[in-house]
Amino acid sequence: MDPLTAKVDRKGRIVIPAEVRREVGLSKRVRVKVEKGRVVLEPIEDPLKSLEKIVVKGTSNVERDIRRLRRAAECKLLEA
């Protein structure tokens, strides 16, 4: 993809073009960091979608799955 130009408004907001969001999988939340003088945005998966991946239908060990869900939720909270 060729470089694109975006404007930063007075409040510091920037609109990331839709084609860029689609290409890198940006959704509602991103991690923002500065590396070597550059702003880096990393997609953060929706915590509910992460939990959906863990849930096992017809599980034989409910307590184990609840522990896994709690650990996953705690990790997501620490990342946010």
N, C-alpha and C positions, 0 to 999 in steps of 0.2 A: 504494500500500500504506500502510495506517495504521501509525504508529509502534508498535514492540513494545518490551517491557521484557525484559532479560536480566540474569541475576545474574553477578557476578564472584566466583569462589571465592577461598580464601585464597592460592592459588598464582598468582592473576592471570589464570586461564583463564576464558573465556567461551564458551558454546555459542551459535553463530549458528543461529537457527531454519532448518529445512530449506527453508521457502518463500522465505526471503531468499537462501539459498545458491543455490537454483535460479534465482531471478530475475536475479541478477547473475553467475551462472556461476562461483561459488567452488568450487574443488576441493581438492587436497591442499596447495597452496602459495599464499600471498598475500604481497603487499608491504604492509608496515605503515609508515605515516608520520603525522606530526602536522602539521595545517594549521590555523592560526588557532585553536588550542586544541581541535581535534577530531581524533579518531583516524580515519584513512582507511585502508580495506583495499581493495587492488586485486588482482583475480585474476591469477595468473601461469599461463600455459598450460604444460602438461606438456611438458618439453623433447623427449621422445620423439615426442609428437604433432606438435610443430613440425618435427622432422626428417622425419617421415613425409610431410609436405606437400611437402618439398623433393625427396625421392627420386623419380627418374624411372625408370619401368620401361623396359627396352630402350633405355637411353641410348646415344647415339652418341659421347659425349665423357665417359668415365669420370673422367679427371683433373679436368675442370672441375667435375663434380658432387661429387667428393671435396673440392675446395677450398671449394665452397659449403657443404657439410656441416660442414667444420671451422670456417668463419667463423660459421655459425649456432650451433654448439656453444660456441664461445668467447664469443659474445654472451650466451648463456644462462648461462654460468658467471659472467660479469661482473655479470649482473643478480641472481644469487642471493645 
